[in-house]
Amino acid sequence: MLDSILAQEGSSVISLTVTGMLICSIASVILGLIIAITYMICSEKYSKNFVVTLVILPILVQAVIMMVNGNLGTGVAIVGAFSLVRFRSIPGTSKEIGTIFFSMAIGLATGMGYVGYAAIFTVIVALLFIVLHKSGFGEKKSETKQLKIVIPENLNFDGVFDDIFDKYLEYIKLDRVKTTNLGSMFEISYFVRLKSDADIKAMIDEIRTRNGNLTVACGTVTPLTEEL
């Protein structure tokens, strides 16, 4: 079941036939569809172009592997051609990159004739993707946000919001304090995590009663700016 359907009986030499090529091609398309469906299940946002690419990528890689078929010179040329792709594509997320490698691995397997191995591998990895996504593995219990509060220069911010923070936040860390509006105001920036039952609107309303109804902003933090 795990042997190559392209290998000659009693030999490890691969012999390409029309029947073998068709079986491998059909398997590549079916497994590519499974990969694309898995990605759609595990992603909240996705584009049609990317999903279609996941479907056709295994059969494209399969075609390349079948053309190489042990030819070292051709293999080196193909590797050089594939290496240029990274300079013609926009940066992707780790999930997108992982899914692309998934599709390429299936194409490599079917291109060598290991259809059974490719099918088992696809099922195992697809189920792993779905289980890890549904289980929430690796997710933070509470998302870190950045809270920015503008206060007048005559208001001492040290401790003025402590009771509000204790009421709504489970974690808070002062990031920075800077002057704004030609030095007539201060902007205070915090890294915060809200309590599970916290009402962010109610928290902002209470802060506005302390800072004279000046600007209060609360938003998500990117990993590059978060310093915990």
Z-matrix of the N, CA and C atoms (Angstrom, degrees):
N
C 1 1.475
C 2 1.517 1 111.89
N 3 1.346 2 115.22 1 -34.75
C 4 1.456 3 119.77 2 -178.12
C 5 1.521 4 112.44 3 -95.03
N 6 1.327 5 117.15 4 0.21
C 7 1.467 6 120.26 5 178.58
C 8 1.528 7 110.18 6 -78.56
N 9 1.311 8 115.46 7 158.31
C 10 1.461 9 120.72 8 178.86
C 11 1.520 10 110.16 9 -73.72
N 12 1.336 11 116.87 10 132.27
C 13 1.466 12 120.85 11 177.84
C 14 1.524 13 111.30 12 -77.12
N 15 1.327 14 117.40 13 -8.94
C 16 1.465 15 121.15 14 -179.16
C 17 1.519 16 112.91 15 -96.34
N 18 1.351 17 115.86 16 -12.30
C 19 1.464 18 119.28 17 -178.09
C 20 1.517 19 110.20 18 -76.49
N 21 1.315 20 115.75 19 140.93
C 22 1.450 21 120.76 20 177.03
C 23 1.521 22 109.74 21 -69.54
N 24 1.309 23 116.71 22 144.76
C 25 1.469 24 121.32 23 -177.65
C 26 1.530 25 110.24 24 -60.26
N 27 1.330 26 114.85 25 128.15
C 28 1.461 27 120.68 26 -179.86
C 29 1.505 28 113.31 27 76.59
N 30 1.334 29 118.25 28 10.31
C 31 1.459 30 121.49 29 -178.91
C 32 1.528 31 109.37 30 -143.94
N 33 1.325 32 115.13 31 154.53
C 34 1.462 33 120.40 32 178.24
C 35 1.530 34 111.93 33 -93.31
N 36 1.335 35 116.35 34 0.45
C 37 1.454 36 120.56 35 -179.21
C 38 1.524 37 109.80 36 -75.54
N 39 1.324 38 116.82 37 131.93
C 40 1.463 39 122.02 38 -178.80
C 41 1.525 40 109.61 39 -86.11
N 42 1.323 41 115.01 40 129.26
C 43 1.465 42 121.45 41 178.17
C 44 1.525 43 107.95 42 -118.20
N 45 1.321 44 117.49 43 117.06
C 46 1.458 45 121.96 44 -176.36
C 47 1.527 46 110.26 45 -86.39
N 48 1.326 47 115.12 46 124.08
C 49 1.464 48 121.52 47 177.51
C 50 1.524 49 108.57 48 -124.76
N 51 1.329 50 115.89 49 163.81
C 52 1.456 51 120.62 50 179.18
C 53 1.524 52 110.69 51 -62.67
N 54 1.333 53 115.63 52 -44.02
C 55 1.468 54 119.57 53 -179.90
C 56 1.523 55 111.11 54 -62.23
N 57 1.328 56 116.00 55 -47.00
C 58 1.464 57 120.14 56 179.58
C 59 1.518 58 111.83 57 -61.89
N 60 1.341 59 116.27 58 -40.73
C 61 1.467 60 120.03 59 179.86
C 62 1.525 61 110.83 60 -63.90
N 63 1.341 62 117.09 61 -41.57
C 64 1.463 63 120.55 62 -179.72
C 65 1.525 64 111.21 63 -65.99
N 66 1.328 65 117.01 64 -41.89
C 67 1.471 66 120.00 65 178.79
C 68 1.525 67 110.55 66 -62.10
N 69 1.324 68 116.20 67 -45.01
C 70 1.472 69 120.47 68 179.83
C 71 1.526 70 110.91 69 -65.00
N 72 1.331 71 117.29 70 -39.04
C 73 1.463 72 120.83 71 -179.19
C 74 1.527 73 111.54 72 -66.41
N 75 1.347 74 116.21 73 -43.95
C 76 1.462 75 119.50 74 178.07
C 77 1.518 76 110.51 75 -63.00
N 78 1.332 77 116.25 76 -41.88
C 79 1.467 78 120.12 77 178.39
C 80 1.524 79 110.63 78 -62.49
N 81 1.329 80 117.64 79 -40.24
C 82 1.468 81 121.19 80 -179.95
C 83 1.524 82 111.48 81 -62.28
N 84 1.337 83 116.21 82 -42.78
C 85 1.462 84 120.18 83 -179.58
C 86 1.527 85 110.94 84 -66.34
N 87 1.331 86 116.69 85 -45.26
C 88 1.468 87 120.56 86 -179.39
C 89 1.529 88 110.73 87 -63.11
N 90 1.327 89 116.43 88 -45.53
C 91 1.463 90 119.97 89 -179.96
C 92 1.529 91 111.08 90 -68.27
N 93 1.339 92 116.67 91 -33.71
C 94 1.467 93 119.75 92 175.02
C 95 1.514 94 111.58 93 -63.61
N 96 1.341 95 116.80 94 -38.81
C 97 1.469 96 120.93 95 176.18
C 98 1.524 97 110.99 96 -63.09
N 99 1.330 98 116.85 97 -40.78
C 100 1.466 99 120.63 98 178.20
C 101 1.525 100 110.39 99 -62.59
N 102 1.337 101 116.43 100 -42.10
C 103 1.468 102 120.13 101 178.90
C 104 1.524 103 110.62 102 -63.68
N 105 1.340 104 116.98 103 -43.22
C 106 1.460 105 120.68 104 -179.27
C 107 1.527 106 111.07 105 -64.63
N 108 1.329 107 117.25 106 -42.51
C 109 1.471 108 120.97 107 178.69
C 110 1.522 109 110.57 108 -64.16
N 111 1.321 110 116.24 109 -40.34
C 112 1.461 111 120.20 110 177.54
C 113 1.523 112 111.13 111 -61.17
N 114 1.333 113 116.03 112 -42.32
C 115 1.470 114 119.61 113 178.97
C 116 1.526 115 111.02 114 -64.10
N 117 1.335 116 117.37 115 -40.01
C 118 1.462 117 120.34 116 179.48
C 119 1.530 118 111.53 117 -65.73
N 120 1.335 119 116.73 118 -36.01
C 121 1.463 120 120.72 119 178.10
C 122 1.529 121 110.91 120 -66.79
N 123 1.331 122 115.95 121 -37.12
C 124 1.467 123 120.67 122 -173.76
C 125 1.530 124 113.57 123 -93.57
N 126 1.331 125 118.10 124 4.07
C 127 1.463 126 120.85 125 -177.88
C 128 1.525 127 109.91 126 -127.59
N 129 1.324 128 115.39 127 134.02
C 130 1.457 129 120.26 128 177.67
C 131 1.528 130 111.28 129 -76.05
N 132 1.335 131 115.80 130 -34.30
C 133 1.458 132 120.66 131 179.62
C 134 1.522 133 109.37 132 -127.48
N 135 1.308 134 116.01 133 134.99
C 136 1.462 135 120.44 134 177.16
C 137 1.520 136 108.58 135 -157.20
N 138 1.320 137 115.12 136 156.54
C 139 1.460 138 120.32 137 179.95
C 140 1.523 139 109.90 138 -104.42
N 141 1.318 140 115.89 139 151.86
C 142 1.465 141 121.09 140 178.87
C 143 1.521 142 110.40 141 -62.74
N 144 1.331 143 117.17 142 -39.43
C 145 1.468 144 120.69 143 -178.78
C 146 1.525 145 111.49 144 -59.69
N 147 1.345 146 116.15 145 -42.48
C 148 1.467 147 119.42 146 -178.21
C 149 1.516 148 110.92 147 -68.94
N 150 1.331 149 117.20 148 -41.12
C 151 1.465 150 121.12 149 179.91
C 152 1.519 151 110.76 150 -64.24
N 153 1.340 152 117.24 151 -42.17
C 154 1.470 153 120.82 152 177.71
C 155 1.526 154 110.15 153 -63.03
N 156 1.316 155 116.97 154 -38.68
C 157 1.461 156 120.93 155 178.00
C 158 1.518 157 111.56 156 -61.23
N 159 1.343 158 116.46 157 -40.14
C 160 1.460 159 119.87 158 178.49
C 161 1.526 160 111.51 159 -62.52
N 162 1.324 161 116.32 160 -32.28
C 163 1.471 162 120.12 161 -179.92
C 164 1.521 163 111.32 162 -71.45
N 165 1.324 164 117.30 163 -43.34
C 166 1.474 165 120.07 164 -173.77
C 167 1.527 166 112.87 165 -89.45
N 168 1.347 167 118.13 166 -15.29
C 169 1.466 168 119.64 167 -176.85
C 170 1.526 169 113.03 168 -61.68
N 171 1.343 170 120.63 169 -43.29
C 172 1.477 171 118.66 170 179.00
C 173 1.521 172 114.09 171 -58.81
N 174 1.341 173 117.39 172 -42.03
C 175 1.465 174 118.60 173 -178.45
C 176 1.531 175 111.15 174 -71.55
N 177 1.331 176 117.54 175 -29.56
C 178 1.461 177 119.99 176 176.21
C 179 1.533 178 110.73 177 -67.63
N 180 1.336 179 115.70 178 -45.95
C 181 1.462 180 119.45 179 178.30
C 182 1.528 181 110.10 180 -64.34
N 183 1.324 182 116.33 181 -38.58
C 184 1.459 183 120.77 182 177.77
C 185 1.531 184 110.75 183 -59.06
N 186 1.325 185 116.64 184 -43.99
C 187 1.465 186 120.58 185 -179.86
C 188 1.521 187 111.05 186 -61.97
N 189 1.336 188 116.16 187 -39.90
C 190 1.466 189 119.89 188 179.46
C 191 1.523 190 110.73 189 -65.23
N 192 1.327 191 116.90 190 -45.40
C 193 1.463 192 120.90 191 -179.13
C 194 1.524 193 110.89 192 -63.17
N 195 1.321 194 116.86 193 -39.12
C 196 1.464 195 119.55 194 178.80
C 197 1.524 196 111.69 195 -66.81
N 198 1.337 197 116.73 196 -33.48
C 199 1.467 198 119.49 197 177.98
C 200 1.516 199 111.28 198 -70.11
N 201 1.335 200 117.02 199 -38.32
C 202 1.468 201 120.46 200 -179.74
C 203 1.522 202 109.33 201 -65.62
N 204 1.356 203 116.42 202 -58.56
C 205 1.474 204 122.96 203 172.64
C 206 1.529 205 113.39 204 45.48
N 207 1.330 206 115.84 205 50.58
C 208 1.463 207 120.33 206 175.32
C 209 1.511 208 115.27 207 89.30
N 210 1.313 209 118.84 208 -3.34
C 211 1.458 210 121.37 209 -179.97
C 212 1.528 211 108.77 210 -82.59
N 213 1.332 212 116.75 211 110.29
C 214 1.462 213 121.34 212 -174.98
C 215 1.525 214 111.85 213 -63.11
N 216 1.320 215 117.47 214 -44.29
C 217 1.461 216 120.74 215 -178.42
C 218 1.519 217 111.99 216 -62.33
N 219 1.332 218 116.12 217 -44.74
C 220 1.463 219 120.34 218 178.49
C 221 1.526 220 110.51 219 -64.33
N 222 1.334 221 115.72 220 -39.18
C 223 1.469 222 119.73 221 -180.00
C 224 1.525 223 112.34 222 -61.71
N 225 1.339 224 116.60 223 -42.09
C 226 1.463 225 120.44 224 178.14
C 227 1.526 226 110.89 225 -63.91
N 228 1.322 227 116.88 226 -40.87
C 229 1.470 228 120.98 227 179.28
C 230 1.523 229 111.06 228 -64.64
N 231 1.329 230 116.91 229 -40.19
C 232 1.466 231 120.80 230 179.58
C 233 1.515 232 110.55 231 -65.04
N 234 1.342 233 117.50 232 -43.40
C 235 1.470 234 121.15 233 178.11
C 236 1.520 235 110.64 234 -58.80
N 237 1.341 236 117.08 235 -41.92
C 238 1.462 237 120.78 236 177.88
C 239 1.514 238 112.06 237 -63.21
N 240 1.317 239 116.89 238 -38.95
C 241 1.467 240 120.60 239 178.98
C 242 1.521 241 111.24 240 -66.91
N 243 1.335 242 116.60 241 -43.21
C 244 1.461 243 120.08 242 179.80
C 245 1.527 244 111.73 243 -65.63
N 246 1.331 245 117.00 244 -31.22
C 247 1.465 246 119.89 245 -178.31
C 248 1.525 247 111.81 246 -67.50
N 249 1.337 248 117.58 247 -20.00
C 250 1.466 249 120.69 248 178.63
C 251 1.520 250 112.31 249 -77.36
N 252 1.327 251 117.45 250 -17.14
C 253 1.461 252 121.05 251 -176.82
C 254 1.523 253 111.28 252 -61.98
N 255 1.322 254 117.73 253 -38.26
C 256 1.463 255 121.72 254 -176.68
C 257 1.529 256 111.78 255 -61.77
N 258 1.332 257 118.44 256 -23.83
C 259 1.460 258 121.03 257 -179.73
C 260 1.531 259 111.88 258 -87.92
N 261 1.327 260 116.73 259 -4.97
C 262 1.459 261 120.90 260 -178.95
C 263 1.523 262 111.91 261 -115.01
N 264 1.329 263 116.93 262 16.15
C 265 1.458 264 120.59 263 -177.12
C 266 1.517 265 109.74 264 -131.75
N 267 1.338 266 115.70 265 151.99
C 268 1.457 267 120.64 266 178.35
C 269 1.519 268 109.26 267 -80.36
N 270 1.346 269 118.20 268 154.85
C 271 1.468 270 120.24 269 178.81
C 272 1.524 271 111.01 270 -60.48
N 273 1.328 272 116.62 271 141.29
C 274 1.454 273 121.41 272 179.13
C 275 1.508 274 111.25 273 -117.08
N 276 1.327 275 115.42 274 170.44
C 277 1.452 276 120.15 275 176.53
C 278 1.525 277 109.60 276 -75.95
N 279 1.325 278 115.35 277 166.94
C 280 1.461 279 119.75 278 179.56
C 281 1.526 280 110.92 279 -62.71
N 282 1.341 281 117.35 280 -34.43
C 283 1.458 282 120.60 281 178.37
C 284 1.524 283 110.79 282 -66.44
N 285 1.324 284 117.28 283 -41.54
C 286 1.461 285 120.67 284 178.93
C 287 1.524 286 111.15 285 -64.80
N 288 1.333 287 116.07 286 -44.49
C 289 1.462 288 119.80 287 179.94
C 290 1.522 289 110.75 288 -63.55
N 291 1.342 290 116.37 289 -42.54
C 292 1.451 291 120.11 290 178.70
C 293 1.519 292 112.20 291 -62.87
N 294 1.329 293 116.85 292 -39.41
C 295 1.462 294 120.29 293 179.72
C 296 1.523 295 110.98 294 -68.28
N 297 1.327 296 117.32 295 -36.65
C 298 1.467 297 120.49 296 176.91
C 299 1.532 298 110.50 297 -63.68
N 300 1.326 299 116.87 298 -43.93
C 301 1.468 300 119.50 299 176.99
C 302 1.530 301 110.44 300 -63.31
N 303 1.331 302 116.95 301 -35.85
C 304 1.458 303 122.30 302 176.44
C 305 1.531 304 109.81 303 -58.71
N 306 1.324 305 116.84 304 -49.30
C 307 1.463 306 121.35 305 179.67
C 308 1.525 307 111.75 306 -62.95
N 309 1.329 308 115.99 307 -41.33
C 310 1.464 309 119.62 308 -179.87
C 311 1.527 310 111.57 309 -65.66
N 312 1.342 311 116.25 310 -38.21
C 313 1.471 312 120.09 311 178.98
C 314 1.530 313 110.63 312 -63.21
N 315 1.341 314 116.87 313 -39.84
C 316 1.461 315 120.35 314 177.96
C 317 1.524 316 110.47 315 -65.88
N 318 1.333 317 116.68 316 -40.40
C 319 1.459 318 120.25 317 176.64
C 320 1.516 319 112.67 318 -62.42
N 321 1.321 320 116.91 319 -38.52
C 322 1.464 321 120.85 320 176.78
C 323 1.525 322 111.13 321 -62.71
N 324 1.351 323 115.22 322 -43.02
C 325 1.466 324 119.48 323 -178.52
C 326 1.525 325 111.29 324 -66.67
N 327 1.330 326 117.28 325 -47.18
C 328 1.473 327 119.40 326 -179.45
C 329 1.528 328 111.21 327 -68.43
N 330 1.317 329 116.87 328 -31.41
C 331 1.466 330 119.97 329 177.82
C 332 1.510 331 113.00 330 -65.05
N 333 1.348 332 115.90 331 -26.88
C 334 1.464 333 120.41 332 176.23
C 335 1.524 334 111.86 333 -91.44
N 336 1.350 335 116.08 334 -1.78
C 337 1.456 336 119.37 335 178.00
C 338 1.516 337 115.18 336 91.98
N 339 1.314 338 117.85 337 3.78
C 340 1.470 339 121.20 338 -178.79
C 341 1.530 340 109.67 339 -87.42
N 342 1.325 341 115.84 340 68.94
C 343 1.462 342 122.12 341 -175.55
C 344 1.529 343 110.94 342 -67.83
N 345 1.328 344 117.17 343 -44.95
C 346 1.460 345 121.09 344 179.76
C 347 1.517 346 111.78 345 -61.51
N 348 1.336 347 115.41 346 -45.25
C 349 1.463 348 120.01 347 177.83
C 350 1.526 349 110.75 348 -60.78
N 351 1.341 350 117.03 349 -43.20
C 352 1.463 351 121.20 350 -179.23
C 353 1.524 352 111.11 351 -63.07
N 354 1.336 353 117.35 352 -39.99
C 355 1.467 354 121.26 353 -179.45
C 356 1.523 355 110.79 354 -65.65
N 357 1.327 356 116.74 355 -46.31
C 358 1.471 357 120.25 356 179.57
C 359 1.520 358 110.53 357 -63.73
N 360 1.321 359 115.89 358 -43.51
C 361 1.460 360 121.18 359 -179.86
C 362 1.532 361 110.78 360 -61.70
N 363 1.336 362 116.68 361 -41.39
C 364 1.463 363 120.77 362 179.98
C 365 1.526 364 111.25 363 -63.35
N 366 1.327 365 117.02 364 -45.37
C 367 1.464 366 121.37 365 -179.39
C 368 1.525 367 110.49 366 -62.03
N 369 1.327 368 116.71 367 -45.48
C 370 1.472 369 120.50 368 -177.70
C 371 1.529 370 111.02 369 -63.01
N 372 1.338 371 116.63 370 -49.16
C 373 1.467 372 120.13 371 -177.04
C 374 1.529 373 111.19 372 -68.88
N 375 1.335 374 117.36 373 -38.77
C 376 1.472 375 120.43 374 178.63
C 377 1.523 376 110.92 375 -62.32
N 378 1.330 377 116.51 376 -45.27
C 379 1.464 378 120.10 377 177.80
C 380 1.524 379 111.00 378 -63.27
N 381 1.324 380 116.70 379 -37.76
C 382 1.465 381 120.57 380 178.39
C 383 1.525 382 110.65 381 -64.33
N 384 1.330 383 117.07 382 -42.61
C 385 1.467 384 121.87 383 176.53
C 386 1.525 385 110.34 384 -56.88
N 387 1.331 386 116.01 385 -49.76
C 388 1.467 387 120.90 386 -175.10
C 389 1.527 388 111.30 387 -66.93
N 390 1.329 389 116.54 388 -44.32
C 391 1.471 390 120.11 389 -178.89
C 392 1.526 391 111.15 390 -62.92
N 393 1.323 392 116.97 391 -45.43
C 394 1.467 393 120.10 392 -179.77
C 395 1.521 394 111.00 393 -65.44
N 396 1.345 395 117.24 394 -36.09
C 397 1.463 396 120.61 395 179.27
C 398 1.526 397 111.08 396 -69.28
N 399 1.327 398 117.45 397 -46.33
C 400 1.460 399 121.08 398 -177.96
C 401 1.522 400 112.64 399 -69.87
N 402 1.318 401 116.92 400 -30.13
C 403 1.467 402 120.39 401 -177.86
C 404 1.527 403 112.67 402 -78.12
N 405 1.335 404 117.29 403 -12.77
C 406 1.458 405 120.09 404 -177.86
C 407 1.516 406 112.80 405 72.33
N 408 1.340 407 117.18 406 24.00
C 409 1.459 408 121.52 407 -178.86
C 410 1.526 409 110.64 408 -60.13
N 411 1.334 410 116.71 409 130.31
C 412 1.459 411 121.97 410 177.68
C 413 1.510 412 115.37 411 86.61
N 414 1.341 413 117.85 412 -4.18
C 415 1.460 414 120.09 413 -179.79
C 416 1.530 415 110.44 414 -79.94
N 417 1.313 416 115.36 415 145.60
C 418 1.452 417 120.09 416 175.20
C 419 1.527 418 109.54 417 -75.04
N 420 1.315 419 116.23 418 145.19
C 421 1.457 420 120.26 419 179.02
C 422 1.522 421 111.00 420 -63.55
N 423 1.306 422 115.79 421 -35.29
C 424 1.459 423 119.63 422 179.05
C 425 1.528 424 107.96 423 -141.40
N 426 1.311 425 116.51 424 131.70
C 427 1.461 426 120.87 425 -176.57
C 428 1.522 427 110.87 426 -73.32
N 429 1.322 428 115.21 427 135.59
C 430 1.460 429 119.91 428 176.71
C 431 1.524 430 109.93 429 -77.74
N 432 1.309 431 116.18 430 132.69
C 433 1.458 432 121.74 431 179.50
C 434 1.521 433 109.49 432 -123.18
N 435 1.329 434 115.27 433 164.20
C 436 1.458 435 121.15 434 175.92
C 437 1.526 436 108.72 435 -111.01
N 438 1.317 437 114.81 436 123.46
C 439 1.459 438 121.52 437 -179.01
C 440 1.526 439 108.78 438 -108.55
N 441 1.341 440 115.65 439 123.52
C 442 1.461 441 121.02 440 179.19
C 443 1.527 442 109.10 441 -118.38
N 444 1.332 443 114.57 442 129.00
C 445 1.467 444 120.82 443 -178.03
C 446 1.524 445 108.83 444 -126.96
N 447 1.314 446 115.96 445 129.12
C 448 1.464 447 121.67 446 175.72
C 449 1.532 448 107.86 447 -99.63
N 450 1.343 449 115.98 448 130.56
C 451 1.463 450 120.64 449 -179.53
C 452 1.533 451 108.90 450 -131.05
N 453 1.320 452 118.46 451 154.69
C 454 1.471 453 120.51 452 175.48
C 455 1.525 454 110.54 453 -68.66
N 456 1.314 455 117.58 454 156.47
C 457 1.461 456 121.48 455 -174.31
C 458 1.526 457 113.02 456 -66.59
N 459 1.324 458 117.69 457 -20.72
C 460 1.463 459 119.73 458 -178.19
C 461 1.527 460 112.93 459 -89.34
N 462 1.349 461 117.72 460 2.51
C 463 1.459 462 121.08 461 179.64
C 464 1.521 463 109.24 462 -101.07
N 465 1.341 464 115.94 463 123.63
C 466 1.457 465 120.94 464 178.35
C 467 1.527 466 108.62 465 -80.00
N 468 1.326 467 116.49 466 109.32
C 469 1.463 468 120.70 467 -174.09
C 470 1.518 469 112.91 468 -74.62
N 471 1.324 470 118.39 469 -15.22
C 472 1.461 471 121.75 470 -175.94
C 473 1.533 472 110.42 471 -67.95
N 474 1.314 473 116.86 472 103.31
C 475 1.456 474 122.50 473 177.07
C 476 1.515 475 115.38 474 88.01
N 477 1.334 476 117.62 475 -4.49
C 478 1.460 477 119.41 476 -175.43
C 479 1.532 478 112.40 477 -69.60
N 480 1.351 479 117.71 478 -25.76
C 481 1.461 480 120.87 479 -178.63
C 482 1.530 481 112.48 480 -109.10
N 483 1.326 482 118.30 481 8.58
C 484 1.466 483 121.25 482 -171.90
C 485 1.527 484 112.93 483 -58.35
N 486 1.314 485 117.76 484 -42.43
C 487 1.469 486 119.46 485 -177.92
C 488 1.530 487 111.24 486 -66.99
N 489 1.335 488 116.92 487 -34.17
C 490 1.468 489 120.49 488 177.17
C 491 1.528 490 110.38 489 -69.48
N 492 1.334 491 115.59 490 -42.28
C 493 1.463 492 119.62 491 178.99
C 494 1.527 493 110.86 492 -62.78
N 495 1.329 494 117.42 493 -42.16
C 496 1.465 495 121.08 494 179.49
C 497 1.529 496 111.32 495 -62.48
N 498 1.297 497 116.20 496 -30.47
C 499 1.463 498 121.66 497 -177.00
C 500 1.532 499 112.23 498 -76.36
N 501 1.333 500 117.09 499 -36.58
C 502 1.460 501 120.23 500 -171.14
C 503 1.530 502 114.79 501 -113.83
N 504 1.323 503 118.88 502 -18.49
C 505 1.460 504 121.30 503 -171.70
C 506 1.520 505 111.94 504 -113.81
N 507 1.336 506 115.26 505 143.77
C 508 1.463 507 119.88 506 173.44
C 509 1.526 508 111.66 507 -99.93
N 510 1.318 509 116.17 508 -15.46
C 511 1.476 510 120.89 509 178.02
C 512 1.513 511 108.92 510 -151.03
N 513 1.336 512 115.88 511 141.01
C 514 1.463 513 120.43 512 176.94
C 515 1.528 514 108.88 513 -150.71
N 516 1.327 515 114.62 514 139.60
C 517 1.467 516 120.68 515 177.38
C 518 1.522 517 108.47 516 -143.35
N 519 1.327 518 116.00 517 127.60
C 520 1.463 519 120.62 518 178.88
C 521 1.524 520 109.29 519 -69.87
N 522 1.333 521 116.02 520 126.82
C 523 1.461 522 121.57 521 179.41
C 524 1.522 523 110.77 522 -92.09
N 525 1.351 524 116.52 523 -57.51
C 526 1.455 525 119.44 524 -178.90
C 527 1.527 526 109.52 525 -164.12
N 528 1.315 527 113.92 526 161.43
C 529 1.459 528 121.97 527 174.62
C 530 1.524 529 106.94 528 -128.84
N 531 1.334 530 116.80 529 129.99
C 532 1.462 531 119.58 530 178.85
C 533 1.520 532 109.91 531 -140.45
N 534 1.310 533 114.74 532 155.71
C 535 1.462 534 120.01 533 177.67
C 536 1.522 535 109.58 534 -84.55
N 537 1.321 536 115.18 535 152.22
C 538 1.455 537 120.82 536 178.63
C 539 1.520 538 109.47 537 -147.13
N 540 1.314 539 116.27 538 169.29
C 541 1.464 540 121.92 539 -179.71
C 542 1.537 541 111.63 540 54.50
N 543 1.357 542 114.48 541 52.00
C 544 1.477 543 122.20 542 179.03
C 545 1.522 544 112.29 543 59.59
N 546 1.325 545 116.72 544 32.79
C 547 1.459 546 121.08 545 175.57
C 548 1.511 547 114.94 546 83.74
N 549 1.321 548 118.09 547 2.90
C 550 1.468 549 120.10 548 -179.13
C 551 1.525 550 112.70 549 -85.19
N 552 1.350 551 117.09 550 -8.46
C 553 1.461 552 121.52 551 179.48
C 554 1.521 553 109.93 552 -141.48
N 555 1.330 554 115.30 553 162.35
C 556 1.452 555 122.55 554 174.63
C 557 1.530 556 108.96 555 -116.41
N 558 1.328 557 115.71 556 142.40
C 559 1.468 558 121.02 557 171.77
C 560 1.520 559 107.99 558 -113.07
N 561 1.333 560 115.82 559 119.21
C 562 1.460 561 121.53 560 -178.31
C 563 1.529 562 108.03 561 -106.52
N 564 1.325 563 115.87 562 131.45
C 565 1.458 564 121.33 563 -177.92
C 566 1.528 565 109.58 564 -118.23
N 567 1.342 566 116.27 565 130.51
C 568 1.458 567 122.82 566 179.56
C 569 1.529 568 110.04 567 -124.96
N 570 1.336 569 116.11 568 151.45
C 571 1.459 570 121.73 569 163.85
C 572 1.515 571 106.28 570 -97.65
N 573 1.334 572 117.33 571 126.40
C 574 1.464 573 120.58 572 -173.91
C 575 1.523 574 110.68 573 -136.29
N 576 1.338 575 115.31 574 158.45
C 577 1.462 576 122.97 575 168.52
C 578 1.514 577 107.77 576 -129.48
N 579 1.324 578 116.00 577 126.13
C 580 1.447 579 121.61 578 -178.64
C 581 1.527 580 110.72 579 -77.30
N 582 1.328 581 115.60 580 149.24
C 583 1.452 582 120.17 581 171.87
C 584 1.526 583 109.07 582 -67.46
N 585 1.331 584 116.54 583 156.69
C 586 1.462 585 121.14 584 -174.43
C 587 1.526 586 112.79 585 -59.77
N 588 1.327 587 117.38 586 -31.91
C 589 1.461 588 120.71 587 -177.94
C 590 1.529 589 112.94 588 -104.22
N 591 1.328 590 116.63 589 15.16
C 592 1.467 591 120.38 590 -175.04
C 593 1.523 592 111.58 591 -74.96
N 594 1.325 593 115.66 592 141.42
C 595 1.468 594 122.96 593 175.49
C 596 1.522 595 107.48 594 -101.62
N 597 1.334 596 116.15 595 107.22
C 598 1.456 597 120.04 596 -174.14
C 599 1.532 598 112.11 597 -64.44
N 600 1.328 599 117.35 598 -35.15
C 601 1.470 600 120.31 599 178.41
C 602 1.521 601 110.64 600 -65.16
N 603 1.330 602 116.64 601 -43.36
C 604 1.464 603 119.96 602 178.97
C 605 1.529 604 110.97 603 -62.71
N 606 1.334 605 116.66 604 -38.07
C 607 1.467 606 119.78 605 178.71
C 608 1.522 607 110.78 606 -64.72
N 609 1.333 608 116.76 607 -44.71
C 610 1.468 609 120.05 608 -179.98
C 611 1.525 610 110.71 609 -63.84
N 612 1.331 611 117.43 610 -39.64
C 613 1.471 612 120.59 611 179.25
C 614 1.530 613 111.01 612 -61.97
N 615 1.328 614 116.87 613 -40.57
C 616 1.462 615 119.95 614 179.81
C 617 1.530 616 111.27 615 -68.96
N 618 1.331 617 116.68 616 -36.18
C 619 1.467 618 119.81 617 177.94
C 620 1.520 619 110.10 618 -66.54
N 621 1.321 620 117.19 619 -37.89
C 622 1.472 621 121.07 620 -178.82
C 623 1.534 622 111.97 621 -64.86
N 624 1.322 623 116.49 622 -28.77
C 625 1.472 624 118.56 623 177.42
C 626 1.527 625 111.42 624 -71.58
N 627 1.330 626 116.69 625 -19.46
C 628 1.478 627 120.75 626 179.79
C 629 1.527 628 112.34 627 -94.23
N 630 1.332 629 117.17 628 -31.02
C 631 1.471 630 118.68 629 -174.55
C 632 1.525 631 112.85 630 -100.65
N 633 1.326 632 116.58 631 16.48
C 634 1.457 633 119.39 632 177.14
C 635 1.511 634 113.67 633 74.59
N 636 1.327 635 117.04 634 29.66
C 637 1.470 636 122.82 635 177.93
C 638 1.532 637 112.47 636 62.39
N 639 1.343 638 115.68 637 30.53
C 640 1.467 639 119.74 638 174.90
C 641 1.529 640 109.64 639 -85.72
N 642 1.310 641 116.33 640 -179.01
C 643 1.465 642 121.66 641 -172.19
C 644 1.525 643 112.23 642 -63.88
N 645 1.339 644 115.06 643 134.90
C 646 1.466 645 123.19 644 171.88
C 647 1.533 646 106.50 645 -132.70
N 648 1.331 647 116.90 646 125.69
C 649 1.469 648 120.99 647 -178.60
C 650 1.516 649 109.83 648 -129.82
N 651 1.340 650 116.08 649 137.98
C 652 1.463 651 121.12 650 178.56
C 653 1.516 652 107.96 651 -137.18
N 654 1.321 653 116.63 652 119.78
C 655 1.466 654 120.75 653 -177.80
C 656 1.506 655 111.44 654 -147.41
N 657 1.344 656 115.60 655 175.98
C 658 1.458 657 121.61 656 -178.05
C 659 1.519 658 111.12 657 -73.46
N 660 1.308 659 115.12 658 159.62
C 661 1.450 660 122.60 659 -178.28
C 662 1.514 661 108.61 660 -116.31
N 663 1.327 662 117.62 661 133.18
C 664 1.462 663 121.24 662 175.32
C 665 1.517 664 108.32 663 -78.93
N 666 1.368 665 118.02 664 153.07
C 667 1.465 666 120.48 665 -179.87
C 668 1.519 667 114.38 666 -57.27
N 669 1.349 668 117.70 667 -28.22
C 670 1.456 669 120.32 668 -177.75
C 671 1.521 670 112.25 669 -73.19
N 672 1.334 671 117.42 670 -27.06
C 673 1.457 672 119.70 671 -177.79
C 674 1.507 673 112.53 672 -100.03
N 675 1.324 674 116.75 673 -12.82
C 676 1.453 675 118.84 674 -179.43
C 677 1.518 676 109.98 675 -77.39
N 678 1.291 677 117.38 676 131.85
C 679 1.451 678 122.16 677 -178.98
C 680 1.523 679 108.24 678 -131.88
N 681 1.315 680 115.75 679 89.42
C 682 1.459 681 120.67 680 -177.32
C 683 1.504 682 109.87 681 -115.05
